[in-house]
Amino acid sequence: MPELPEVQTIVDELNLKVKGETIIGVWPLNFKEAQNKKILNIKRRAKYIIFELSEDTIMLVHLKMTGHFLLGKWEIRNNVPYPLVEGPIKDDSYNKYVRVIFYLKSGKELGFSDLRKFGEIEFYTKEEFNNLKKIKKLGPEPLEKEFTFEKFKNIVKSTSTNIKMLLMNQEKIAGIGNLYASEILFLARVNPLRRTEDLKEKEVREVYKAIKIILERALKLKGSSVYDYRRVLGIKGSYQDSTLVYGRKGKDCPVCAGKVEYVKIGQRGTYFCPKCQK
């Protein structure tokens, strides 16, 4: 599932490519709430993409496991979109599952590709959006200035679970998922199975520092395309080419002579080095 770096990359690229555009048509018609609306701004909250449209309208998107936006051109044949532009949108199989197309006044077309069909596109008024429970209950954003060490320490000390599950809990900290939780804990040299109540303050501080380092590094590399995630022009992110432990089961630890191991924590695959993360 796309995490903070992937979602923020999409938001940044969409703001560059389609902010200020007007949606003049939608395929299929069950997304007609977007019709004739101007895209005023695009923001991220946790793993959500928030389109601020004209006429007091919010289009809220959750990519779920396989969703991503693509800027291209398609022709509808027998109710199936066929890409018309040469390049990754046409050639990369992960980009071929376009379920929605927003037709823009400039002639651009914004598609939403989603292999598993779990992605969510919902419409609200601003007032409805501001009162949405699933948005209000989200935890703090880990890259904002307000996310201080003291705030993080209080979150850790008020929670009883293992540290990896805490990092992935969107009501505690927004935007971190399975991949970056593994990377963060390796950089901090903290075992993912460690209980939050057992962590020493020094360890908590190392995790806090690692959160910012890993997320900022992934943002610079435009996210991780381990599976479905693609950027707006259909190309991959780059972080997957330089992971520390994620996806490296049985390979050499980048720090010691040990081997990266794999376990499941909360039904999620977790990578760590048992020598570096005792």
N, C-alpha and C positions, 0 to 999 in steps of 0.2 A: 504494500500500500504506500502511495506517495506520502512523504513526511514533510516537515517544515521546509527543508531546502528545495524540494521538488515543487511544492505548491507555491512558494515564494518566487521561484524562478518563472513559473507559468504566469503569475500575477504581474511580475515586472515586465515580461515580454508582451503580455496582452496590453498593458498600459502603453507601451511603446507603439504597438501595432494597431490597436482598435479603439483606444480611448478617444472620445469625441465623435465616434461614428454613430450613425443612426441605423437601427435594425429595421429593414423595410419588408422582410419576409422571413418565414420560418418553415422548415420542413422537419418533421411532420407538423400538422396544424395544431396538435394538442399542446404546443408551446406558444400559442398565440398571444399570451400575456406579454411577451417580449416585443410584439409587433409595434412598429412606429415609435419605439422608445429610443432615446439617445443614451449612449454609454457615457455617463458622467465621470465615473471613477471605478477602479477595481482594487479591492483590498483583500488581505488574508486575515483570518482569525483561526488559530490552531491549524487544522487541515481543511478548513472551509475556504472557498473563494466567494467573495461578496461583490457582485456587480451592482453598483449604484446607478440605477436608470432614472430617466426623467419620469415625471408624473408620479413622484413619491413611491416608486417601485424598486424593490430589492429582488434580484435574482440570486438565490443562494445555491451554490454548487458544492457537492462533496464528491471527490473523484473515486472514493472507495478503493477497490483493489486495482482496477485496470483503466480508469478513466483518464483522458487527457485531451486538451484542446489543440486543434490544428488549423492553421491558416492556409487555405488552398482553394481549389476549384473542383466541383463535382458535378456529374450529370446523373440524374435519377433515371435508372432503367429498371422497369418491373419492380418499382418501389425499393430499389437498392442503389446507394450512391457509388458511382465509379469515379475515381480520381482522374483529373484531366491534366494535372501538372506533373511533369517529369521530376524525378528525384525521390527523396526518402518517403514522402507522403504516398507515393505510388509504389515504391519498391519494397519498403519495409512492411512486413506482414503485420506487425503490431499496430500499424496505422490504418488498417483497412476496415475496422469495425465501427464506421461512422453511424451514429444513431440519431444525431440531430445536426442540422445545419442552420446557422443564422446568416441570412443574406444582408449585407451592409450596403448603404447608399453609394459608397465609393466603388462598388463592384467587387470588393473583397468578400470572401465567404469564410465563416468561422465554424468549423466542424467540431463535434464532440465524439471522439472514438472511445468505445467501451466494450471490450471483448466479453466480460462477464455480465454486463448489464446491471451491475449493482450501483452504478453512479446515480446520484440524486440531483435533480434540477427542480428547485421549488421557488415559488413567487410569493412575496409578502409586501404589504405596505411597510413603510418605515416604522410606524408605530407597532405593527405586529412583530416585525423583526426585533425591535428593541426589547420586546417582552418574551422572546422565544426562550424557553427553559434550557434547551440544548446549547444555546449560545451563552446564556447568563451563567451557567454552571461551569464553564470552561476555566481552567487554571490560568495563571499568569504566563505571558509570553517570555520565553527564556532569553531572548536577545534584546529585550527592552531594558532601559536603564533602571526601571523600577524593580526589576528582578535582581535584587541584591543578595549577597551571601546570607545576610540575616534572614531574609524571607525564605530562601531555600533551606536553610538550617531548620527553621521553624516547621516547614513542610515535612522534612525528613523526621524530625523528632516527634511530630504529632501523628505519624503514620506507622502502623505495624504491618510490615510486609517485607518481601525481599527488595533490594534496591532496584533491580531491573524492572519489576512490576510497577514500582513507584514512578520511575522515569517514563513509562509508557501510559500512565494513568492521566488521561486528558483533563480530568477534573482537578488534578494536582499541578501539572505542568503541561502547557499546550504545545502540541506539534511534534513531540518526539515519539518515534515508533520503534519497531523491532531492530532495524538495521543500525540506526544511530545510537540506540541504547547500548548495543554491544560494543560499538566503537568508543563511546564515551567511557564506559567502565574499563575497557582495556587501557586507554590512555591514562585513566586515573589509578590504575593498578588495584582495582577493587573487584573482588569476585562477584559475579551477578547474583549468586545465591545468598550473599550476606544479608542478614536482617537489618533493617533500618535502625532499630533500637540498639543494635550492637556496634554501629559505626562510631569511630572516634571523630572528634571535630576535625582533625587533620585530614581524615579520609573524606569527610563531607566536603571540605574545602577543595580537595583535589577533584572530586566529582563535579562540583560547581564550576571550577575552571575548565574542566574538560568539556562540559556542555557547550560553553561558548566557543572554545577552540574548534571542536568537531563541526558544529553547525555552521560556523563562519567559513571553515575550510570547504565544506560541502556546497555552500552557497557560491563560493568563488568558482567551483568546478561545475556549477549548474545542476547539481543533484546527481542521483544514482540511477542509471538505467540497467538494473540487474535483470528486470523482466520487461514490463509493459511501458513504464514511464518514458515519455518522449517530450521534447521541448516543442514550442509552438510551430516551428518549421519542420517538425517531424524527425529532428535529429536527437541523438542520445546526449544525456549528461555524461560527466567524466569521473565522478567520484568512485564508481565501481572499479576503476582501473588502479586505484591506490588505497583500497581498504586495508585497515590494520589487521583485523581478524575476521570480519564478516565474510562468509562464503569461502573461508580458507581452511576448512576442516582437514586435518592431517598434514597441513603444510607447515613450514618453519615459522615460528614466532619471529616477528621483525626485530625483537629485542634480545631474546635469549636463544638457547639452543633447543628449546622445547618445541613440542608440536601443538598446534591449535586444536582444541577439542570442541565437541558439539554436544549440547544437551537441550532438552525441551523444558522451558519454564513457562507455565501458564499456556501450554499448547503452542508456544512460539519457539522456533529454532534459535538457539543462543550459542554464540561462538566466544571462546575465551582461551587464555593461556593459563593452565593450572600452576605453572611456575611463577609467572609474573603476577597472577591474581589469586593468591593463596586464600 
